Amino acid sequence: MDSSQPQPSHCLPAAIGLVFLAPLVAEFLLGNLPIKMLPALIVLAPFYGGGALLIREITRRAGRGWPTIVVLALAYGIVEEAFTTQTLFNPDYMHLHLHLLDSAYIPALGIGAWWTIFVLALHTVWSISTPVALIEATVPRHASTPWLGKWGLALTAILFLIGAAANTAIGFRTDHFLASPAQFATSATTVILLVVVAFRLPQPANTATGPAESVPSPWFFGLIALAAGSAILVVPPGWGWWAAAIILGLELGVAALVLFFGRTLAWRPAHKLALAAGAALSYAWHAFIQAPVLGGTGLNVRIGNAIFALGAVLLIAFAARRLRAAGQHAPA
């Protein structure tokens, strides 16, 4: 390894935690899958968790930060929804009659603007970024360093590919839909461009600027993330282009806020944890008003929602305690 690159800290428990937390947030905390379907982690963990860990490790090995993670998370979302599930193009995904593409449909592309923006936001913010931020907060002294050696990284890549293949095969066995060659080609090109952009983004300055008291407290950012995340989840798709515009506006607004304050001296790890906590809690409460896509409904579903919500609260509290113990008042 290049001596200029960050050296692995070999935080194997954190890496394993991320592998399992990513699918738990993406599908179970969201309420898409009920608690009785936890065995599905066998195929979900390599894909969601392998993807999250791979993105995090590649980013940290390159000495890069959160802008790169977020852009790679968006690329991951396209991989999943354009190739693995193909929901971006399938008018009747798994014959569930969800009408995902009906709102703000774009005939020339064969996609629904609302669903495309909505589902890619889910993956970018919740499937990848939120689990990474939560787990990094539990190991604050190693939050910016790689956790795996080269063999661990190679194994992670293999697990991700196996998970992608398994999820694709399971989906295709249920629904034989195939997107057009043009749709696949456009998606692949977009993913490649996003990966290039992720590693071409300007590196943040070595020294932050601005007075130490210029950043609102972490509570402010947590509430902003909770409010924005909740709004994204409840905007009615029937609003069509307005729904798509609102979701995109909320995403860009929060991103601009974070980029503006993230360059100041007072931006700390607690602020990043607060953003992840707000996002996670928006999933947690919304699960109680959502019917699972698979697995039916009933009292056991709501009990499962409560268990996952409690788990999220406990993880956030544990991460906050770890930050305090590590002296989180130091600038990030």
C-alpha positions as CSV (number, residue, x, y, z in Angstrom):
1,M,0.0,0.0,0.0
2,D,1.1,3.5,-0.7
3,S,2.6,5.0,2.5
4,S,0.6,8.2,1.8
5,Q,-2.7,6.4,2.1
6,P,-4.4,6.0,5.5
7,Q,-3.4,2.7,7.1
8,P,-6.1,0.2,8.0
9,S,-7.1,0.2,11.7
10,H,-8.5,-3.3,11.4
11,C,-11.9,-2.5,13.1
12,L,-13.4,-5.8,12.2
13,P,-16.4,-5.5,14.6
14,A,-17.3,-2.1,13.0
15,A,-17.0,-3.6,9.5
16,I,-19.3,-6.5,10.5
17,G,-21.7,-4.2,12.2
18,L,-22.0,-2.1,9.0
19,V,-22.6,-5.2,6.9
20,F,-25.7,-6.0,9.0
21,L,-26.9,-2.5,9.9
22,A,-27.2,-1.4,6.2
23,P,-29.9,-3.9,5.3
24,L,-31.6,-3.5,8.7
25,V,-32.0,0.2,8.0
26,A,-32.8,-0.1,4.3
27,E,-35.5,-2.7,4.6
28,F,-36.6,-3.4,8.2
29,L,-36.3,0.0,9.9
30,L,-38.1,1.5,6.8
31,G,-40.9,-1.1,7.3
32,N,-40.6,-2.6,3.8
33,L,-40.0,-6.0,5.4
34,P,-41.5,-7.3,8.7
35,I,-39.5,-8.8,11.5
36,K,-40.5,-12.4,10.5
37,M,-38.5,-12.0,7.3
38,L,-35.2,-11.4,9.2
39,P,-33.7,-14.6,7.6
40,A,-33.7,-12.6,4.3
41,L,-30.5,-11.0,5.8
42,I,-28.7,-14.0,4.3
43,V,-29.0,-12.4,0.9
44,L,-29.6,-8.8,1.8
45,A,-26.5,-8.3,4.0
46,P,-23.9,-9.2,1.3
47,F,-25.6,-6.8,-1.1
48,Y,-26.6,-3.8,1.0
49,G,-24.0,-4.3,3.7
50,G,-21.3,-5.3,1.3
51,G,-22.0,-2.3,-0.9
52,A,-22.0,0.1,2.1
53,L,-18.7,-1.3,3.5
54,L,-17.1,-1.4,0.0
55,I,-18.0,2.3,-0.6
56,R,-16.8,3.3,2.9
57,E,-13.5,1.4,2.6
58,I,-12.6,2.6,-0.9
59,T,-13.4,6.2,0.1
60,R,-11.3,6.1,3.3
61,R,-8.4,4.3,1.5
62,A,-8.4,7.1,-1.0
63,G,-8.2,9.7,1.9
64,R,-11.5,11.1,0.9
65,G,-14.6,12.2,2.8
66,W,-18.3,12.4,2.8
67,P,-18.9,14.0,-0.6
68,T,-17.3,10.9,-2.2
69,I,-19.4,8.5,0.0
70,V,-22.6,10.3,-1.0
71,V,-21.9,10.3,-4.7
72,L,-20.9,6.6,-4.6
73,A,-24.1,5.9,-2.6
74,L,-26.1,7.4,-5.4
75,A,-24.2,5.2,-7.9
76,Y,-25.1,2.2,-5.7
77,G,-28.7,3.2,-5.8
78,I,-28.7,3.1,-9.6
79,V,-27.0,-0.3,-9.6
80,E,-29.7,-1.7,-7.4
81,E,-32.7,-0.1,-9.0
82,A,-31.6,-0.2,-12.6
83,F,-30.0,-3.7,-12.7
84,T,-30.8,-5.7,-9.7
85,T,-34.5,-4.9,-9.1
86,Q,-35.1,-2.9,-12.3
87,T,-37.8,-0.8,-10.5
88,L,-36.7,2.3,-12.4
89,F,-38.1,0.8,-15.6
90,N,-40.6,-2.0,-14.5
91,P,-44.2,-0.7,-14.7
92,D,-45.4,-3.5,-12.4
93,Y,-42.5,-4.6,-10.2
94,M,-42.9,-8.2,-9.0
95,H,-46.6,-8.0,-10.0
96,L,-47.4,-6.0,-6.8
97,H,-49.4,-3.4,-8.7
98,L,-47.6,-0.5,-6.9
99,H,-47.8,1.8,-10.0
100,L,-44.3,3.1,-9.2
101,L,-43.8,4.8,-12.6
102,D,-47.2,6.4,-13.0
103,S,-46.3,9.6,-11.2
104,A,-44.5,12.1,-13.5
105,Y,-43.9,9.5,-16.1
106,I,-41.4,10.3,-18.8
107,P,-42.2,8.2,-21.9
108,A,-38.9,8.9,-23.7
109,L,-36.9,7.4,-20.9
110,G,-39.5,4.8,-19.6
111,I,-39.1,6.1,-16.0
112,G,-41.3,7.9,-13.5
113,A,-39.6,11.1,-12.3
114,W,-41.1,10.8,-8.8
115,W,-40.1,7.2,-8.2
116,T,-36.6,7.7,-9.7
117,I,-35.8,10.7,-7.4
118,F,-37.5,9.1,-4.4
119,V,-35.9,5.7,-4.5
120,L,-32.4,7.0,-5.3
121,A,-32.8,9.4,-2.3
122,L,-33.7,6.4,-0.2
123,H,-30.5,4.5,-1.2
124,T,-28.2,7.5,-1.1
125,V,-29.3,8.8,2.3
126,W,-30.6,5.8,4.2
127,S,-29.3,2.5,2.6
128,I,-25.7,3.7,2.5
129,S,-24.9,7.1,4.2
130,T,-26.9,6.7,7.4
131,P,-25.5,3.2,8.4
132,V,-22.0,4.4,7.6
133,A,-22.3,7.5,9.7
134,L,-23.9,5.6,12.6
135,I,-21.2,2.9,12.7
136,E,-18.4,5.4,12.3
137,A,-19.7,7.3,15.3
138,T,-19.3,4.2,17.4
139,V,-15.6,4.1,16.6
140,P,-14.8,7.8,16.6
141,R,-11.0,7.3,16.7
142,H,-11.1,5.2,13.6
143,A,-13.9,7.1,11.7
144,S,-11.7,8.4,9.0
145,T,-9.4,5.4,8.5
146,P,-9.9,2.1,6.6
147,W,-11.1,-0.8,8.7
148,L,-10.0,-3.7,6.5
149,G,-6.7,-4.9,4.9
150,K,-6.5,-5.7,1.2
151,W,-7.8,-9.3,1.7
152,G,-10.7,-8.0,3.7
153,L,-11.5,-5.5,1.0
154,A,-11.3,-8.2,-1.7
155,L,-13.6,-10.4,0.3
156,T,-16.1,-7.5,0.7
157,A,-16.1,-7.0,-3.1
158,I,-16.7,-10.7,-3.7
159,L,-19.6,-10.7,-1.1
160,F,-21.1,-7.7,-2.8
161,L,-21.0,-9.3,-6.2
162,I,-22.5,-12.5,-4.8
163,G,-25.2,-10.5,-3.1
164,A,-26.0,-8.6,-6.2
165,A,-26.2,-11.8,-8.3
166,A,-28.4,-13.6,-5.7
167,N,-30.8,-10.7,-5.4
168,T,-31.0,-10.3,-9.1
169,A,-31.7,-14.0,-9.6
170,I,-34.4,-14.0,-6.9
171,G,-36.1,-11.0,-8.4
172,F,-36.0,-12.4,-12.0
173,R,-37.4,-15.7,-10.8
174,T,-40.5,-13.8,-9.6
175,D,-40.7,-11.3,-12.4
176,H,-39.2,-11.9,-15.8
177,F,-39.1,-8.3,-16.7
178,L,-36.0,-7.0,-18.6
179,A,-35.3,-3.4,-19.2
180,S,-34.3,-2.3,-22.8
181,P,-30.6,-2.4,-23.9
182,A,-30.7,1.4,-24.1
183,Q,-31.9,1.7,-20.5
184,F,-29.2,-0.6,-19.3
185,A,-26.6,1.2,-21.3
186,T,-27.7,4.6,-20.0
187,S,-27.7,3.4,-16.4
188,A,-24.2,1.9,-16.7
189,T,-22.9,5.0,-18.2
190,T,-24.4,7.1,-15.4
191,V,-22.9,4.8,-12.8
192,I,-19.4,5.1,-14.4
193,L,-19.7,8.9,-14.6
194,L,-20.7,9.1,-10.9
195,V,-17.8,7.0,-9.8
196,V,-15.4,9.3,-11.8
197,V,-17.0,12.4,-10.3
198,A,-16.8,10.9,-6.8
199,F,-13.0,10.8,-7.0
200,R,-12.7,14.1,-8.9
201,L,-14.5,16.2,-6.4
202,P,-12.3,18.9,-4.8
203,Q,-10.8,17.8,-1.5
204,P,-12.0,19.8,1.5
205,A,-9.5,22.4,2.8
206,N,-7.1,21.2,5.4
207,T,-8.1,24.0,7.7
208,A,-11.7,25.1,8.4
209,T,-12.7,28.7,8.5
210,G,-15.2,30.7,10.5
211,P,-15.7,31.4,14.2
212,A,-16.1,28.4,16.5
213,E,-19.6,29.5,17.5
214,S,-20.9,29.9,14.0
215,V,-22.5,26.4,13.7
216,P,-25.9,25.5,15.2
217,S,-25.9,22.7,17.7
218,P,-26.2,19.1,16.6
219,W,-29.8,19.1,17.8
220,F,-30.6,21.6,15.1
221,F,-29.2,19.4,12.4
222,G,-30.9,16.3,13.8
223,L,-34.2,18.0,13.7
224,I,-33.6,19.3,10.2
225,A,-32.7,15.7,9.0
226,L,-35.8,14.3,10.8
227,A,-38.1,16.9,9.3
228,A,-36.7,16.7,5.8
229,G,-36.5,12.9,5.9
230,S,-40.1,12.7,7.1
231,A,-41.3,15.1,4.4
232,I,-39.6,13.0,1.7
233,L,-41.4,9.9,3.0
234,V,-44.9,11.4,3.2
235,V,-45.0,13.6,0.0
236,P,-47.9,12.0,-2.0
237,P,-46.7,10.6,-5.3
238,G,-50.1,11.7,-6.7
239,W,-48.7,15.2,-6.7
240,G,-46.6,14.2,-9.8
241,W,-44.0,16.6,-10.8
242,W,-44.6,18.7,-7.7
243,A,-43.7,15.6,-5.5
244,A,-40.5,15.1,-7.5
245,A,-39.6,18.7,-7.2
246,I,-40.2,18.8,-3.4
247,I,-38.1,15.8,-2.8
248,L,-35.3,17.1,-4.9
249,G,-35.5,20.5,-3.3
250,L,-35.3,19.0,0.2
251,E,-32.3,16.9,-0.7
252,L,-30.4,19.9,-2.2
253,G,-31.4,22.2,0.6
254,V,-30.1,19.9,3.3
255,A,-26.9,19.2,1.2
256,A,-26.3,23.0,0.8
257,L,-26.8,23.5,4.6
258,V,-24.3,20.8,5.5
259,L,-21.7,22.0,2.9
260,F,-22.0,25.5,4.2
261,F,-21.6,24.8,7.9
262,G,-19.3,21.7,7.4
263,R,-16.3,24.0,6.5
264,T,-16.4,25.8,9.9
265,L,-14.3,25.2,13.0
266,A,-17.3,24.2,15.0
267,W,-18.4,21.3,12.8
268,R,-17.9,18.2,14.8
269,P,-18.5,14.4,14.6
270,A,-21.7,15.0,16.7
271,H,-23.2,17.0,13.9
272,K,-22.7,14.1,11.5
273,L,-24.2,11.7,14.0
274,A,-27.2,14.1,14.5
275,L,-27.9,14.1,10.7
276,A,-27.7,10.3,10.6
277,A,-29.9,10.0,13.7
278,G,-32.6,12.3,12.3
279,A,-32.6,10.3,9.1
280,A,-32.9,7.0,10.9
281,L,-35.7,8.2,13.2
282,S,-37.7,9.4,10.2
283,Y,-37.6,5.8,8.9
284,A,-38.5,4.5,12.4
285,W,-41.7,6.5,12.9
286,H,-42.8,6.2,9.3
287,A,-42.7,2.4,9.5
288,F,-45.7,2.4,11.8
289,I,-47.9,3.9,9.0
290,Q,-46.5,1.8,6.2
291,A,-47.7,-1.6,5.1
292,P,-44.8,-3.9,4.3
293,V,-44.2,-4.6,0.6
294,L,-43.9,-8.3,1.5
295,G,-45.0,-10.4,4.4
296,G,-48.5,-9.1,5.2
297,T,-49.7,-7.0,8.1
298,G,-50.8,-7.5,11.7
299,L,-49.8,-6.9,15.3
300,N,-46.5,-8.8,14.9
301,V,-45.5,-6.3,12.2
302,R,-46.0,-3.3,14.5
303,I,-44.2,-5.1,17.3
304,G,-41.3,-5.6,14.9
305,N,-41.5,-1.9,14.0
306,A,-41.2,-1.0,17.7
307,I,-38.2,-3.4,18.1
308,F,-36.3,-1.9,15.2
309,A,-37.2,1.7,16.3
310,L,-35.9,0.9,19.8
311,G,-32.8,-0.6,18.3
312,A,-32.1,2.6,16.3
313,V,-32.6,4.7,19.4
314,L,-30.2,2.6,21.4
315,L,-27.6,2.6,18.7
316,I,-27.8,6.4,18.4
317,A,-27.4,6.7,22.2
318,F,-24.5,4.3,22.2
319,A,-22.8,6.3,19.4
320,A,-23.3,9.6,21.2
321,R,-21.8,8.1,24.4
322,R,-18.8,6.9,22.4
323,L,-18.3,10.4,20.9
324,R,-18.4,12.0,24.3
325,A,-15.9,9.5,25.7
326,A,-13.6,10.2,22.8
327,G,-13.8,13.9,23.3
328,Q,-16.2,14.9,20.6
329,H,-15.7,18.6,21.3
330,A,-12.6,18.5,19.1
331,P,-13.3,19.7,15.6
332,A,-14.0,17.0,13.0
